[in-house]
Every structure is written in structure tokens, then in C-alpha cells.
Amino acid sequence: MKNSEYTRFLNLSFDDFRKMANDPSLSCYEKIGFPNSYREGKEQFIFEDIIAKTTLLNSENKVVLDIGPGCSELPIILVDICEKNNHKLIWVDSPEMLSILPDKNFIQKIPGYYPYCQELFNEYRKSVDVIIAYSVFHYIFVESNIWNFLDKSLELMTHGGEMLIGDIPNISKRKRFFSSPAGIKFHQEFTSTQEIPEVTFNKIEHHQIDDAVILSLIHRARNQGFDAYILPQRNDLPMANRREDILIKKP
């Protein structure tokens, strides 16, 4: 049951999310591609992990860009800290998703498919302090161009700025986990079976993000003069055992 609950949200496109945003039968978590059990009651912990990595959110008077915020609790928590610290908050997402989110005088909504939103780049090139792209990169990987996504994002960053590409599913990390005793136990509890998960190393998995993709992103950002790091998620996050984050900083 748990596995089928998750697989119904695989392979979603930007247009799928637009339709889901207007579907009243879906919860706020389902509208962003997650079963309720994966996010309900956990988003405060997720945000605590985000803010521990994007430390400029705790300073004042910054420009914050949230790419693909969706419509769950995370963007609402971000609104609160931006209001408290006098940040400018920019959201880029579909018109359908943005319509669900609140309007405030420090929030700018830019409807569109990132990074194909010229308005954003005309106004904010080299002036964004914090960029957050959480749980969106794997959709870009399948549907769009990850190098264009990365390169255009780096264009927006000001000196001292931070970018968090968060919650990236890494098939290599997943394999390492499911080949371990802890991973086998997790799989058996999740599936309610005594099945041993099948793991094959040194095999290309088409349409999957692996270590090669993660390390290539790090290499490409560093080659453009940025510092870049692979960071683990907190152990209490829903998918910490098979997802990780990339933090990029502009010196």
C-alpha cells in the first residue's frame, strides 16, 4: 500500500502540477507530488534543515528566490521568516500554484517555467542573496535542461549569496543504503515482506540522477567561480536515507 501510494506521484511534469494545483480532491502535499505520509507533520523539520544550510535567511534585508515553491506548508513558513527579517521574497511557479499562495507587499510572484522567465533575469541578475530549489531538481532533470537551470541560477546570485538545490533523489545513494543492514530492514518494514532489495552497482540507470550527475553539478559550479558542496539531510527527514542536497556559494 505504501509503495503504490508513492508510485502514483512518479514521473510528473510541469503541466501535471498545474492540473493538480486546481484539483480539490488532493491535499496540499499531494498537489506537490508527495503522499500525505511523506510530508504531513514533517515540513517544519525540513525547513529547519533548509535554514541551517541557507544561513542568510536568518540575516536581514535579503532578496530570496524560491523556485517551484508549490503550495504546502514550506512556502508559508518561508513567508514568516521573510516577513520577520524584512526580506524580499520572489516565487516562480505556475499561475495555478501561485494563486494558492498568499499575497503580501514583500512578495513578488512570477508565473512561468523556470528559468524561462525573462522578467526575473532582467530585474534580478547578480542581485539575489538566497535561492531555494527544494524537491524540484529531479523534475528538471527529466523534463528540461539541468545545465541551463544551473547556469541561469548562478547568473542571479550576488557575491556572498547562497543557493540550495535540495532534496535530490540520488540512485547511487539509494543503492548504498539498500545494500546495508539498515536499508534492508527499512525496505522490509516498508513493504511488509521479508524481501531483500535488489541492488546492482556499476550500472547506468537511465532517467535517474546518480553520483555522476551530482558530482558534475559540483564541478560545473566550481568551474564558474562558485564554491559548491554535497550535504546530507538531517536523519529525521522523510527521505534522508536516499536524498541529499547541494549548497552553492558565491564568494
Phi and psi in degrees as a GROMACS rama.xvg file:
@    title "Ramachandran Plot"
@    xaxis  label "Phi"
@    yaxis  label "Psi"
@TYPE xy
-62.2964  -42.3885  LYS-2
-65.1887  -44.2106  ASN-3
-66.4992  -31.8325  SER-4
-62.0833  -37.4057  GLU-5
-79.2076  -43.038  TYR-6
-64.8415  -22.4483  THR-7
-66.1429  -14.5605  ARG-8
-105.203  10.8261  PHE-9
-82.4818  156.304  LEU-10
59.079  41.9176  ASN-11
-87.1215  149.663  LEU-12
-111.911  172.534  SER-13
-58.0317  -42.1121  PHE-14
-66.3115  -33.3172  ASP-15
-62.259  -43.5111  ASP-16
-65.3773  -35.1667  PHE-17
-60.6956  -43.7527  ARG-18
-67.7905  -41.5823  LYS-19
-65.0549  -31.7694  MET-20
-60.2712  -31.2834  ALA-21
-96.1919  7.50391  ASN-22
-93.0347  106.662  ASP-23
-69.3309  -12.8767  PRO-24
-79.8148  -11.7332  SER-25
-97.6006  145.304  LEU-26
-75.137  170.646  SER-27
-63.1918  -28.7467  CYS-28
-76.9519  -40.0307  TYR-29
-66.2193  -32.2786  GLU-30
-66.2382  -21.0156  LYS-31
-106.129  12.1505  ILE-32
94.8696  21.3419  GLY-33
-127.969  141.407  PHE-34
-61.657  152.643  PRO-35
-55.1989  -38.171  ASN-36
-65.0442  -19.6859  SER-37
-84.2091  -23.0213  TYR-38
-126.262  -28.4969  ARG-39
-61.8489  125.876  GLU-40
78.4515  4.00294  GLY-41
-117.429  -9.67332  LYS-42
-71.9573  -26.0748  GLU-43
-65.0761  -39.3714  GLN-44
-66.9289  -38.4263  PHE-45
-61.9018  -44.4091  ILE-46
-66.1047  -36.479  PHE-47
-60.7184  -35.9944  GLU-48
-69.7613  -40.2914  ASP-49
-61.5687  -46.6919  ILE-50
-73.2442  -22.8728  ILE-51
-69.6335  -23.7204  ALA-52
-98.1068  -37.9064  LYS-53
-99.531  78.7461  THR-54
-67.654  -19.8443  THR-55
-67.0774  -18.1202  LEU-56
-61.4826  -24.5729  LEU-57
-89.9295  1.31835  ASN-58
-93.7236  -159.804  SER-59
-129.089  154.387  GLU-60
58.4527  50.1142  ASN-61
-110.527  161.705  LYS-62
-100.434  120.798  VAL-63
-118.029  126.597  VAL-64
-112.956  125.005  LEU-65
-112.713  112.086  ASP-66
-91.3146  120.085  ILE-67
65.1932  55.3761  GLY-68
-65.8951  -25.2386  PRO-69
71.4402  -152.474  GLY-70
-143.981  24.814  CYS-71
-90.1275  -155.59  SER-72
-77.6989  -25.2097  GLU-73
-55.6157  -51.3253  LEU-74
-63.9909  -27.081  PRO-75
-70.8455  -40.1492  ILE-76
-63.3583  -38.9313  ILE-77
-64.1591  -38.6921  LEU-78
-56.6219  -45.0737  VAL-79
-60.9609  -44.3213  ASP-80
-73.7893  -32.1943  ILE-81
-67.5842  -39.3274  CYS-82
-66.2799  -42.6326  GLU-83
-61.9906  -39.5276  LYS-84
-102.589  11.9863  ASN-85
60.1948  40.0168  ASN-86
-87.0472  155.353  HIS-87
-89.7659  127.179  LYS-88
-114.093  126.594  LEU-89
-116.206  129.104  ILE-90
-112.901  132.163  TRP-91
-119.835  118.689  VAL-92
-165.402  -177.116  ASP-93
-66.5739  153.263  SER-94
-55.9601  -34.6476  PRO-95
-65.4338  -43.7788  GLU-96
-68.2965  -43.8762  MET-97
-63.2615  -30.4364  LEU-98
-66.3574  -22.5314  SER-99
-80.7159  -25.2392  ILE-100
-83.5028  155.578  LEU-101
-70.0354  157.351  PRO-102
-107.942  128.075  ASP-103
-141.163  162.784  LYS-104
-69.7607  -16.5417  ASN-105
-99.1498  4.76388  PHE-106
-106.898  132.188  ILE-107
-117.397  124.719  GLN-108
-101.877  125.914  LYS-109
-118.662  104.984  ILE-110
-74.844  136.658  PRO-111
153.202  175.92  GLY-112
-99.5268  106.761  TYR-113
-67.4679  138.24  TYR-114
-96.5081  23.5831  PRO-115
-88.6975  59.9618  TYR-116
-139.852  84.2718  CYS-117
-60.8458  -30.8317  GLN-118
-53.3041  -43.3581  GLU-119
-61.6138  -46.1285  LEU-120
-73.999  -31.885  PHE-121
-63.2143  -36.2116  ASN-122
-93.2007  -30.1697  GLU-123
-122.959  10.7339  TYR-124
-56.9568  129.14  ARG-125
63.6068  24.4527  LYS-126
-134.603  8.96113  SER-127
-94.9712  129.829  VAL-128
-86.7298  -38.7327  ASP-129
-134.115  126.958  VAL-130
-117.506  128.838  ILE-131
-120.31  126.061  ILE-132
-130.87  92.7679  ALA-133
-109.474  124.812  TYR-134
62.007  32.2269  SER-135
-122.849  -21.2942  VAL-136
-62.2591  -36.428  PHE-137
-67.9658  -24.0293  HIS-138
-76.268  -38.6356  TYR-139
-62.7956  -39.832  ILE-140
-58.1031  -39.6634  PHE-141
-85.2286  -37.4686  VAL-142
-99.8372  -22.3185  GLU-143
-134.293  -142.811  SER-144
-125.383  109.488  ASN-145
-67.7728  -29.5056  ILE-146
-73.1193  -38.4984  TRP-147
-64.2091  -42.1851  ASN-148
-57.5488  -47.8628  PHE-149
-67.9382  -50.8843  LEU-150
-61.471  -42.7774  ASP-151
-66.6319  -36.6116  LYS-152
-64.4831  -41.1441  SER-153
-63.4428  -30.1971  LEU-154
-62.1657  -29.2817  GLU-155
-79.9827  -21.4314  LEU-156
-76.7585  136.694  MET-157
-88.0419  164.882  THR-158
-62.4459  132.302  HIS-159
88.0794  -1.90588  GLY-160
-75.97  163.453  GLY-161
-129.847  142.845  GLU-162
-130.061  127.943  MET-163
-111.409  114.163  LEU-164
-97.0252  99.8366  ILE-165
-106.745  156.465  GLY-166
62.2606  50.1179  ASP-167
-88.7704  119.956  ILE-168
-73.3721  121.676  PRO-169
-115.704  111.533  ASN-170
-62.5537  -29.3696  ILE-171
-68.3458  -44.0145  SER-172
-63.8172  -40.1768  LYS-173
-60.6281  -43.4817  ARG-174
-62.7739  -43.4816  LYS-175
-60.8622  -41.654  ARG-176
-65.7561  -47.5304  PHE-177
-76.6199  -4.18985  PHE-178
-94.1375  -1.42569  SER-179
-97.3802  159.776  SER-180
-56.1014  -40.9255  PRO-181
-64.7876  -38.7956  ALA-182
-69.454  -38.7769  GLY-183
-63.287  -44.2906  ILE-184
-61.9699  -43.2511  LYS-185
-59.975  -46.0362  PHE-186
-61.9852  -43.2568  HIS-187
-67.4464  -37.9625  GLN-188
-69.3075  -37.3381  GLU-189
-67.7463  -40.3342  PHE-190
-93.8739  -6.45992  THR-191
56.2195  40.7458  SER-192
-135.466  176.395  THR-193
-103.838  19.0837  GLN-194
-66.693  139.12  GLU-195
-93.1311  123.711  ILE-196
-62.9201  138.404  PRO-197
-83.2773  123.787  GLU-198
-128.351  127.131  VAL-199
-125.651  114.894  THR-200
-84.7585  166.847  PHE-201
55.6944  41.2685  ASN-202
-132.893  129.567  LYS-203
-72.3047  127  ILE-204
-107.356  106.142  GLU-205
-63.4123  141.561  HIS-206
64.7438  23.0345  HIS-207
-123.571  140.152  GLN-208
-78.5966  128.975  ILE-209
-128.889  -174.207  ASP-210
-56.3788  -35.5137  ASP-211
-61.6018  -40.2724  ALA-212
-68.0259  -47.1119  VAL-213
-58.3612  -48.67  ILE-214
-68.8212  -31.0844  LEU-215
-66.7155  -37.5428  SER-216
-63.0884  -44.0358  LEU-217
-59.7883  -47.2639  ILE-218
-62.9506  -43.9116  HIS-219
-65.713  -42.0393  ARG-220
-64.7807  -42.9279  ALA-221
-65.1631  -36.3489  ARG-222
-65.5979  -19.1198  ASN-223
-97.6923  10.9911  GLN-224
93.5482  15.5311  GLY-225
-108.308  151.154  PHE-226
-85.3048  140.768  ASP-227
-144.887  140.971  ALA-228
-140.739  146.557  TYR-229
-94.9193  126.664  ILE-230
-123.625  140.711  LEU-231
-76.521  158.524  PRO-232
-88.6247  159.29  GLN-233
-58.7268  144.329  ARG-234
-62.4966  -22.848  ASN-235
-89.8215  6.55691  ASP-236
-83.1992  153.406  LEU-237
-57.7009  -35.8226  PRO-238
-124.907  27.0265  MET-239
-59.9174  -25.1006  ALA-240
-78.6812  -8.53692  ASN-241
-142.223  11.5335  ARG-242
-131.876  158.431  ARG-243
-150.382  173.7  GLU-244
-120.275  156.079  ASP-245
-118.801  128.802  ILE-246
-112.557  126.74  LEU-247
-118.253  134.42  ILE-248
-127.469  140.513  LYS-249
-99.9317  115.357  LYS-250
